[in-house]
Amino acid sequence: MSDLPTDATVAAARAAELAEQLHAHNHRYYVLDDPSVPDAEYDRLLRELQALEAAFPDLVNDASPTQRVGAAPTAGFESVEHRLPMLSLDNAFSDDEVVRFVRRIRERLDLADGAPELWFSAEPKLDGAAVSLMYHDGRLVQAATRGDGTTGEDITHNVRTIRSVPLKLSGSGWPSILEVRGEIFMPKAGFDAMNREAAANGEKTFVNPRNAAAGSLRQKDPALTAKRPLDMFCYAVGFIEGDPIADTHTGAIAKLKQWGLKTCDLVERVQGAAGCASYFASIGGERASLPFDIDGVVFKVDEFAAQDELGFVSRAPRWAIAQKFPAQEELTIVEGVDWQVGRTGALTPVARLQPVFVGGVTVSNATLHNIDELTRKDVRVGDTVIVRRAGDVIPEVAAVVADKRPNGAEPVALPKRCPVCDSPVQRVGEEAVARCTGGPVICSAQRIEGLKHFASRKAMDIEGLGSKLIEQLADSSVKSPADLYRLTWQQLAAFDRMAEKSAKNVIDAIDKSRQTTLPRFLFALGIREVGETTAESLATHFGTLEALRAANEETLLAVNDVGPIVAERVEQYFSEPAHNALIDDLVKAGIRWPDPTPVADEQFADSFFAGKTVVLTGSLSAMTRQEAGALVKQLGGTVTGSVSSKTTLLVAGEKAGSKLAKAQKLEIDIFDEAAFIQHLPASLRP
């Protein structure tokens, strides 16, 4: 442009002015849906800023409105570890379940029958992709998918293209580090228009807005994402550096809106179970007319102090629940019933169906769960059945339309022999599950499913070792998980579609998995009834693999959350010579884990920390927080991550933030690092 300033200082001032104007116009257009200037004026301002940045390259920064699509295509997506887990929610499918949820909360908070009803935040459950946005000093520095709740994928370049996501926060007063959680979705109108254009160009169309949104976020070229009509609503706050931004969830949402983040206008504050039921009915009535897809409603206890006191169970908060809308159902015909064999030998009947579109996807198979369910529902080949699908739930056969049954349709019988290895099928007593007796040595289905479980993300986390490759390996040299650690890249490169680089990457991932944790290793073994939480409990209680292998049913029952069935399964597993040989083989292959966290030491039974619930916050100089926590446990105390009325002591290091403020508010005892060390036994002081 001929009238561009030549002085760098003048150019910088004008660029800053233009950026502020464009940010404001973006906010009014994409968030408030209330544009204040014509498109032509917006384009003129943007072109002026682009010209300034071209003339003065030092003016370009990540927060500039010109950088909505500025990155080159990525080779892949880097992993991002969430500073606070992105937890899933428990589900409710009726008003009665919500009533029970509210009752449980009142009981946990020790609220008397006559106490006022609790306040809840009520909001539509968007059907999109959950993401995390990280702002440093008000600027967007990272966006990540939810992933498994602990680790997601870096999708920053793609999220920056979404116009309703501010690159820079408005106003002032935001924390130096602010993490915002929300849902990226594709509005119905944009989805329909995109599909019409794709169909007109002979391109593949998307099945539903949710898949379209998720697929758009995983484009390697941000320019392609920028063409997709994506939007975002922010619905929660994650990690914060400093003091809390509000005392309530709805207050925090109001703050986010004040700072220019887009929130859903349908969020309301309701009281008690009756208020929740009324809101659910109201939103359900509006569902079809909403401009975006929702699959239910989320209720959260509004007061953050109450949330902290309620805490979490497993991987879900006790203070929130998602009430789902009734499942979507369709009619179709059963063309056959197959039997799938899982890693524990369990036979699962699966109905092969005439393909039918249900709940946004085409369904051609539906689970029948087990032989008891198959018999109870009396599903037969040729039957017309009702197929149900709700959200992400695996499609199931809900019921048979009896008056449409064809003549001669015979009941489906449990096979006497495994359909995969021909070993006898056994059903013990009244158990619902029948199992192949072949075991992983004989039954390839059990071997393959066991290997998939062993390599899965929550187990040994071997990246690149997918289902197809495992199936090929199981047909060749890999007969047990230990065989994975004897593979060479040359062996992998011999398989179809496996180049040398890919083969070497898999071998590197296998080698990396040798360093793990005891809970992950126990979970990876695939012991019946031992999931992630139980594996964690076993590892914490026994401390070492050797101690666990020597345990009997009596000592196993002393473990938190372990009942008679789990204790029996664990003892049986470690009594089998073949299982112990596998474990020895895996350890010999180099699988290792850190030394266990010290447990309470009897010689310190009378220590100051015995029986206390301790929270550690801030930076310590003489040791890490993890080391300090291990000492507390060794001295008979319990370490938790959040401050509540049950906390008895807060240890506050340098730069202690909101936890310190909350402990002061609750009048909880507070130690600095020096006081903490002073109360340690002399033999344990650093």
Number of C-alpha atoms within 10 A of each C-alpha: 9 4 6 13 14 11 9 14 10 11 19 18 12 17 23 14 12 19 20 16 16 20 21 16 20 23 22 17 17 18 23 14 10 12 16 13 11 9 11 9 11 16 12 11 16 18 14 17 25 19 15 23 19 12 16 16 11 10 17 18 11 15 19 21 25 17 16 20 19 14 14 11 14 13 8 12 15 11 14 18 16 20 12 12 16 22 15 15 16 16 16 20 14 13 17 12 15 22 16 13 17 22 15 14 19 17 11 12 13 10 14 9 9 6 9 10 16 18 19 26 21 25 22 25 19 23 20 25 21 21 24 27 22 21 23 17 16 22 18 22 17 18 24 26 27 25 17 15 15 14 17 21 20 23 26 21 27 26 30 27 24 22 21 22 24 27 25 23 22 20 10 10 11 21 17 13 15 21 22 20 22 21 23 26 28 28 20 16 12 17 23 16 12 18 19 14 12 14 13 9 9 9 11 9 15 17 14 17 24 23 17 22 25 18 13 23 27 17 19 18 18 25 18 15 23 21 12 18 20 25 22 27 20 22 24 17 19 16 17 21 16 18 14 18 19 14 12 20 22 23 16 19 23 14 16 22 17 16 18 23 24 23 21 16 9 10 17 16 18 22 19 17 23 14 16 26 18 14 22 22 14 11 17 18 11 9 17 11 9 12 12 20 21 21 21 23 24 24 26 22 27 24 19 19 16 18 21 17 18 20 15 14 10 9 14 16 18 22 26 25 22 22 25 19 20 15 16 15 19 15 17 22 24 22 17 17 22 16 18 16 24 17 22 19 25 21 25 22 21 20 24 18 23 16 14 16 15 18 19 15 14 12 21 17 23 21 21 23 16 19 21 16 15 23 15 9 14 16 28 24 20 19 23 23 23 17 26 22 22 18 17 7 9 12 23 20 27 17 17 21 14 12 8 12 17 13 7 8 12 12 12 16 11 19 15 14 16 23 18 16 17 15 17 14 19 18 16 9 8 8 10 13 17 23 21 30 20 20 17 20 10 16 21 20 25 23 26 27 22 22 29 23 21 23 24 17 14 17 23 25 19 22 17 16 20 14 16 10 16 19 18 15 21 19 12 10 13 20 18 19 23 20 16 20 20 13 16 13 18 13 13 21 16 12 13 9 11 15 15 13 11 15 22 17 16 20 24 15 17 22 17 15 20 19 15 16 19 23 22 21 24 23 23 26 20 19 18 16 16 21 17 16 14 19 20 17 17 24 23 18 18 19 17 15 17 9 11 18 15 12 18 16 17 12 12 21 17 13 17 12 11 18 13 12 12 19 22 18 16 23 18 15 18 18 15 10 10 11 15 14 11 16 20 13 17 20 13 12 16 14 22 16 14 9 10 16 18 16 18 18 13 11 9 15 15 11 18 15 23 17 16 18 20 24 25 26 21 17 15 19 10 13 11 11 18 12 13 19 20 19 22 27 22 22 27 22 22 20 21 13 12 19 27 22 15 12 20 19 21 25 23 24 20 12 13 18 17 19 23 24 15 19 22 13 9 14 12 18 13 18 17 17 20 14 12 19 16 11 13 18 12 9 6 9 12 8
